[in-house]
Amino acid sequence: MTDIQVRRAKPDDAESLVHLRGLMLAAMGNDVGGPDAPWRTIARDWFAGQLASPDTFAAYVVDDPAAGVVAGAAGNVYTHAPGPNDPTTVRGHLYNVSTHPEFRRRGLAKACVVALMEWFQDETAVGQIELHATDDGIDLYRNLGFIEATFPSLRFRPTRA
């Protein structure tokens, strides 16, 4: 693979996006289970639904002729209250940046992220784009102009019966 060809993901790429998500989550230390793990079916249906909403969701991927989709990045637009530093009412969330291990360090993830940022810039009204970075990916984002937020992201998971 010498020439990077990035394309916008289509509805039939949902399974590939799930596969890339599993690789990313595993690389982050998560137990993703096997190919039949229940989350994968839910994720495939979710990605298929999102891919059907091109005004608020986009994913960009890179194909290898033999291996299929080997890298990708996804993002969506969501509503957010305006403020003095961002008077817009929508923000972007960039996520699911992943490259198959055999294809890493070739600029594929960066190409997908750049394509996604162009989509945010040219086709949406977002005032800012947010993401969560891993230690392996943070330099990529810094080099593209992302800065650390002043306040850390926190998470709470409610328990349900």
C-alpha positions as CSV (number, residue, x, y, z in Angstrom):
1,M,0.0,0.0,0.0
2,T,1.8,3.1,-1.2
3,D,-0.9,5.6,-2.1
4,I,-3.4,6.4,0.7
5,Q,-6.9,6.4,-0.7
6,V,-9.4,7.6,1.9
7,R,-13.1,7.2,1.3
8,R,-16.3,8.0,3.2
9,A,-17.7,4.9,4.8
10,K,-20.9,3.4,3.4
11,P,-23.7,1.5,5.2
12,D,-22.1,-1.8,4.3
13,D,-18.9,-0.7,6.2
14,A,-20.6,-1.0,9.5
15,E,-19.1,-4.4,10.2
16,S,-15.6,-3.1,9.4
17,L,-16.1,-0.2,11.8
18,V,-17.0,-2.6,14.5
19,H,-13.9,-4.6,13.8
20,L,-11.7,-1.5,14.0
21,R,-13.5,-0.5,17.2
22,G,-12.7,-3.8,18.7
23,L,-9.0,-3.5,17.8
24,M,-8.9,0.0,19.3
25,L,-10.6,-1.1,22.5
26,A,-8.4,-4.1,22.9
27,A,-5.3,-1.9,22.4
28,M,-6.6,0.3,25.2
29,G,-6.7,-2.8,27.5
30,N,-10.4,-3.7,27.3
31,D,-11.6,-7.3,27.1
32,V,-13.6,-7.2,23.8
33,G,-14.5,-10.8,23.7
34,G,-14.6,-12.9,20.6
35,P,-16.3,-12.2,17.2
36,D,-19.7,-13.3,18.7
37,A,-19.5,-10.9,21.7
38,P,-23.0,-9.3,22.2
39,W,-21.7,-5.7,22.0
40,R,-20.6,-6.3,18.4
41,T,-24.1,-6.9,17.1
42,I,-25.3,-3.8,18.9
43,A,-22.4,-1.8,17.6
44,R,-22.9,-3.0,14.0
45,D,-26.6,-1.9,14.2
46,W,-25.6,1.4,15.7
47,F,-23.0,2.1,13.0
48,A,-25.4,1.1,10.3
49,G,-28.0,3.6,11.7
50,Q,-25.4,6.4,12.1
51,L,-24.1,5.8,8.5
52,A,-27.7,6.5,7.4
53,S,-27.5,10.0,8.9
54,P,-24.9,11.7,6.8
55,D,-25.7,15.2,8.1
56,T,-24.7,14.3,11.7
57,F,-22.3,11.3,11.3
58,A,-19.4,10.5,9.1
59,A,-16.7,7.8,9.0
60,Y,-13.7,7.7,6.7
61,V,-11.8,4.5,6.0
62,V,-8.8,3.2,4.0
63,D,-9.0,-0.1,2.1
64,D,-6.3,-2.6,1.3
65,P,-7.0,-4.6,-1.8
66,A,-6.4,-7.9,0.0
67,A,-7.4,-7.1,3.6
68,G,-10.4,-4.8,3.1
69,V,-10.9,-1.9,5.5
70,V,-7.7,-1.5,7.5
71,A,-8.1,2.0,9.1
72,G,-10.8,4.4,10.0
73,A,-12.0,7.4,12.0
74,A,-15.6,8.3,12.9
75,G,-17.3,11.4,14.2
76,N,-20.7,12.9,14.9
77,V,-22.3,16.2,15.5
78,Y,-24.3,16.8,18.7
79,T,-26.1,19.7,20.1
80,H,-24.5,21.8,22.9
81,A,-25.3,24.9,24.7
82,P,-23.4,28.0,23.4
83,G,-20.9,29.9,25.5
84,P,-18.6,32.9,25.2
85,N,-15.7,30.9,23.7
86,D,-18.0,28.9,21.3
87,P,-21.3,30.6,20.4
88,T,-22.3,27.7,18.1
89,T,-24.9,25.2,19.2
90,V,-23.3,22.1,17.9
91,R,-20.0,20.4,18.5
92,G,-18.1,17.5,16.9
93,H,-17.0,14.3,18.6
94,L,-14.1,12.5,16.9
95,Y,-13.7,8.8,17.9
96,N,-13.1,5.3,16.7
97,V,-9.7,6.1,15.3
98,S,-8.1,2.8,14.6
99,T,-5.7,1.0,12.3
100,H,-5.2,-2.8,11.9
101,P,-1.9,-3.6,13.5
102,E,-0.2,-4.8,10.3
103,F,-0.9,-1.4,8.7
104,R,0.1,1.0,11.4
105,R,2.8,3.7,11.1
106,R,1.9,4.5,7.5
107,G,-0.2,7.6,8.1
108,L,-3.6,5.9,7.5
109,A,-5.2,7.0,10.7
110,K,-4.0,10.5,10.2
111,A,-5.4,10.5,6.7
112,C,-8.8,9.4,8.0
113,V,-8.8,12.0,10.8
114,V,-7.9,14.8,8.4
115,A,-10.7,13.7,6.1
116,L,-13.1,13.7,9.0
117,M,-11.9,17.2,10.1
118,E,-12.5,18.5,6.6
119,W,-16.1,17.1,6.8
120,F,-16.6,18.9,10.2
121,Q,-15.2,22.1,8.7
122,D,-16.9,22.0,5.3
123,E,-20.2,20.2,5.9
124,T,-21.2,21.0,9.5
125,A,-21.6,24.0,11.7
126,V,-19.6,22.7,14.7
127,G,-17.7,25.3,16.7
128,Q,-15.2,22.8,18.1
129,I,-14.3,19.1,17.9
130,E,-13.6,17.0,21.0
131,L,-12.0,13.6,21.4
132,H,-10.4,11.3,24.0
133,A,-6.8,10.5,23.1
134,T,-4.7,7.5,24.0
135,D,-1.0,7.8,24.8
136,D,-0.2,6.3,21.4
137,G,-2.5,8.8,19.6
138,I,-2.1,12.1,21.4
139,D,0.8,13.4,19.4
140,L,-1.2,12.9,16.2
141,Y,-3.9,15.1,17.5
142,R,-1.6,17.7,19.0
143,N,0.1,17.9,15.6
144,L,-3.3,18.5,14.0
145,G,-3.9,21.5,16.3
146,F,-5.9,19.8,19.2
147,I,-5.1,21.1,22.6
148,E,-5.7,19.7,26.1
149,A,-8.9,20.8,27.8
150,T,-8.6,22.7,31.0
151,F,-11.0,20.4,32.8
152,P,-10.6,16.6,32.8
153,S,-13.3,14.3,31.4
154,L,-15.1,12.3,34.1
155,R,-17.4,9.4,33.7
156,F,-20.2,7.8,35.8
157,R,-21.9,4.6,34.8
158,P,-25.3,4.1,36.4
159,T,-26.2,0.6,37.5
160,R,-29.5,-0.8,36.3
161,A,-31.5,-3.8,37.5
